[in-house]
Each structure stands twice: as structure tokens, then as C-alpha cells.
């Protein structure tokens, strides 16, 4: 069986491995159809993030068709199209028992902590997949990053006519924009990428702004000086987190979506004075997957325009290179 594996930083390719088999009655065998590449894959490829083992099969955004199922599987059947949960969880730790599976203390990420999904076939516990109906198979893997957006926005209530500011208009920035707009918000999108400004209009951004040469006053003027009810910072830049706090109105909420290991410099009095809340959402739970699948399946959200290019399975290395060079938003991998 063919799998796409990372052997060391900047060295990854397709190689032959043994085909997987069902290990117990709860397992399913999935013939993989589609995958997509995200920034985490790139960080692993470049050695900026360390996998738990090498070589390791890459990929955590992927979908396929059930080929076989164990005798205890009840949530899916042969022939169903399914989306993979990007996480692995133990279902037994205190966090899992309380429903916070995204915080599993023994959990991990596919393609980093355990083998990923860029293979011709994958065997997985049926509790770690979700059936998807009425969605184009090219779109299904792109639902996975959207689940994290659904999770992040689940912490806030966005009302019609609220001002929502999105910092960074990459994949999750555009997804956050689209979801906020569908909830009725006035959406301001800020990016340093000129190429994302026009595209953002198709994802619900009412006021696309080039970060370069834009001042705090320029942005606040659009909100009539009040600031935003919600700011979603999808960038890892600490300076943008500090900027986000200044953009919020009194009682506003910052969703810090981007991840960094750098220190932040925030003045606590500023948070106190405006009674600012900061949310740091992590990954997604099964209910987020179910909501995201429902949003896409009902055409509440259209993710198709995020797919920048399509690559065959033997062209994953080309897709990675193109992503690094800045030519991609969401490259799709056609596995079969």
C-alpha cells in the first residue's frame, strides 16, 4: 500500500507499507479519497514542529469511503463517506469524561503524534470518524479546519449588526469571516496579503483592509468609534494580539485563534477597564464536527472557493512546495 511519509525535515515521499487490517470489532477500514494540506503539515515538513516518531505518515485533513467494518460498529456502514477526527483521544481521562475531548491529556494529532491519513487505506476506531452526506467529496476534508472555527465561535454570541473584526485572512480567517457574516455581523477583515483582499469579499468581509499603513483610528472609524464586539485573531503574531485588544469595545471578546509560543505584552489595566474576555480555543469536539458538517451540507457555508489547486496523490511534494512558496490557500490531494 502507498503512503506519503516524512522521513526527516525536508525529506518526504510516497513509500510502500503493509496494508492495515481491522484489529477489533470497533474498527473500520477506510479507502481514502481526498486530503488537504494545512500549515501544521508544513511546520512538520520544515522541522519547525517535531513529530513523535520518524518516519511518520503525514496528514490529518482527509476523508474516504468505508470498505469494511467490525461487528460492533453502529455509527457508519460500508459505502458511507466519512470525515476523520484529526485528534486521537483516550475517552477515559477526566477531560474526555466531561466531554472536553479536545483537551484529552493523553491525546494527540494525526500526522504528528501518530501516523496520519495520507495513505491509500486507513484503519481507525469508528468513534473517530463522522459520516458526511450531501457534500461534494472534494469539500469533505476542508470541513476539518472549519470544525475548529465552529469550536472557536461557540464561545461567543454574535448578533445581527455586531461588529466583528478578523485579523489575518488565511484559511481559518476566511472561514471565520464567512461564519460571522452568516450570523448577521458586520465584518472587517484585516490582512497584509493584497491577494486576500478581493477573495475575502466572497467570504463575507464587508470592509477588507490592508494592514500595511492602516492605523487603529482607521479601523475604529468604520465602527463609528465604538470598536468591535468580537475580534478573532487568526495570526500567531503577538503584536496583532495587542492590537486586537485595542480594537475591542467595552465588554468585548477576543478569540485568540492563532497559536504562538512567544510572550505577549498586554496591560492588565486595559483588559480590566474595558472588561475584556480572551478565549483561547483548541481544536474541536465531536459536537463541533457535527455542527460543521451540518453547516456545509445545508449550504449554510460554502467552502469550495478555498480550494486553490488540486494535486494527484503522487504530487503531494509539489503541493507542499507550492504552499511554502505562498501560492496556495487550501491545496486538495486526490488520493483515489
Rosetta blueprint (number, residue, H / E / L):
1 X L
2 X E
3 X E
4 X E
5 X E
6 X E
7 X E
8 X E
9 X L
10 X L
11 X E
12 X E
13 X E
14 X E
15 X E
16 X E
17 X L
18 X L
19 X L
20 X L
21 X L
22 X L
23 X L
24 X L
25 X L
26 X L
27 X E
28 X E
29 X E
30 X E
31 X E
32 X E
33 X E
34 X E
35 X E
36 X E
37 X L
38 X L
39 X H
40 X H
41 X H
42 X H
43 X H
44 X H
45 X H
46 X H
47 X L
48 X L
49 X L
50 X L
51 X L
52 X L
53 X L
54 X L
55 X L
56 X E
57 X E
58 X L
59 X L
60 X L
61 X E
62 X E
63 X E
64 X E
65 X E
66 X E
67 X E
68 X E
69 X E
70 X L
71 X L
72 X L
73 X L
74 X L
75 X L
76 X L
77 X L
78 X L
79 X L
80 X L
81 X E
82 X E
83 X E
84 X E
85 X L
86 X L
87 X E
88 X E
89 X L
90 X L
91 X L
92 X L
93 X L
94 X H
95 X H
96 X H
97 X H
98 X L
99 X L
100 X L
101 X H
102 X H
103 X H
104 X L
105 X L
106 X L
107 X L
108 X E
109 X E
110 X E
111 X L
112 X L
113 X L
114 X E
115 X L
116 X L
117 X L
118 X L
119 X E
120 X L
121 X E
122 X E
123 X E
124 X E
125 X E
126 X H
127 X H
128 X H
129 X E
130 X E
131 X E
132 X L
133 X L
134 X L
135 X L
136 X L
137 X H
138 X H
139 X H
140 X H
141 X L
142 X L
143 X H
144 X H
145 X H
146 X H
147 X H
148 X H
149 X H
150 X H
151 X H
152 X H
153 X H
154 X L
155 X L
156 X L
157 X L
158 X L
159 X L
160 X L
161 X L
162 X L
163 X E
164 X E
165 X E
166 X E
167 X E
168 X L
169 X L
170 X L
171 X H
172 X H
173 X H
174 X H
175 X H
176 X H
177 X H
178 X H
179 X H
180 X H
181 X H
182 X H
183 X L
184 X L
185 X L
186 X E
187 X E
188 X E
189 X E
190 X E
191 X E
192 X L
193 X L
194 X H
195 X H
196 X H
197 X H
198 X H
199 X H
200 X H
201 X H
202 X L
203 X L
204 X L
205 X L
206 X L
207 X E
208 X E
209 X E
210 X E
211 X L
212 X L
213 X L
214 X L
215 X L
216 X H
217 X H
218 X H
219 X H
220 X H
221 X H
222 X H
223 X L
224 X L
225 X L
226 X L
227 X L
228 X E
229 X E
230 X E
231 X E
232 X E
233 X E
234 X L
235 X L
236 X L
237 X L
238 X H
239 X H
240 X H
241 X H
242 X H
243 X H
244 X H
245 X H
246 X H
247 X H
248 X E
249 X E
250 X E
251 X E
252 X E
253 X E
254 X E
255 X E
256 X E
257 X L
258 X L
259 X L
260 X L
261 X L
262 X L
263 X L
264 X L
265 X L
266 X L
267 X L
268 X H
269 X H
270 X H
271 X H
272 X H
273 X H
274 X L
275 X L
276 X L
277 X E
278 X E
279 X E
280 X L
281 X L
282 X L
283 X L
284 X L
285 X L
286 X H
287 X H
288 X H
289 X H
290 X H
291 X H
292 X H
293 X H
294 X H
295 X H
296 X H
297 X H
298 X L
299 X L
300 X L
301 X L
302 X L
303 X L
304 X H
305 X H
306 X H
307 X E
308 X E
309 X E
310 X E
311 X E
312 X E
313 X H
314 X H
315 X H
316 X H
317 X H
318 X H
319 X H
320 X H
321 X H
322 X H
323 X H
324 X H
325 X L
326 X L
327 X L
328 X L
329 X L
330 X E
331 X E
332 X E
333 X E
334 X E
335 X L
336 X L
